Amino acid sequence: MKMSEHTGSVEVKPDTRNHKGFFVQEGPYKLVSIDSSGWALICMDEATCHYVDPDNLQVDADGKISGIG
């Protein structure tokens, strides 16, 4: 079950790892959702998606992840 279905543009912080422990390529991603276990699903394109810790997402100038609150 998805806790959040908000979407928006985010970037990952340097040295971010996914849920499997692999490094995630830096660059722009689309925030797809944050699930009930606390992982954020982000996608670079339709073929490249990762589950990451939401604390590793870069926020916009207002201090918010685009599309959330």
C-alpha positions in Angstrom: 0.0 0.0 0.0 1.3 3.4 -0.9 1.4 6.1 1.8 1.9 8.9 -0.7 1.1 9.3 -4.3 2.6 12.8 -4.7 4.9 13.4 -7.7 7.5 16.0 -8.4 11.0 16.6 -9.5 13.8 15.8 -7.1 17.6 15.2 -7.2 19.5 12.8 -5.0 22.3 13.8 -2.7 25.9 12.6 -3.5 26.7 9.0 -2.5 23.0 8.0 -2.2 22.4 4.3 -2.2 19.3 2.4 -3.2 17.5 -0.3 -1.1 20.0 -2.9 -2.4 23.0 -0.9 -1.4 24.1 0.2 -4.9 25.0 3.8 -5.6 22.3 5.8 -7.4 23.4 8.0 -10.3 23.1 11.7 -9.5 20.7 13.8 -11.6 17.1 14.7 -11.9 14.4 12.2 -10.9 10.7 12.1 -10.7 9.4 11.3 -7.2 6.7 8.6 -7.8 5.7 7.8 -4.3 6.8 7.1 -0.7 5.5 3.7 0.5 4.4 2.6 4.0 7.8 1.1 4.8 9.4 4.6 4.3 11.2 4.1 0.9 10.9 6.8 -1.8 10.4 5.5 -5.3 12.2 7.7 -7.8 12.5 7.3 -11.5 15.0 8.9 -14.0 13.0 7.5 -16.9 10.6 4.7 -17.6 13.4 2.1 -17.3 15.5 3.5 -14.5 13.8 3.6 -11.0 15.2 3.2 -7.5 13.9 2.9 -3.9 15.9 5.3 -1.8 15.8 6.8 1.7 13.7 10.1 1.4 16.4 11.8 3.5 18.7 11.5 0.5 16.5 13.6 -1.8 17.5 17.2 -2.6 14.8 19.7 -2.0 13.8 22.8 -3.8 14.6 26.4 -2.8 11.6 26.5 -0.5 12.9 23.6 1.5 10.3 21.2 0.2 10.4 18.2 -2.1 8.5 19.4 -5.2 4.9 18.2 -5.2 4.8 17.4 -1.5 3.3 19.7 1.1 
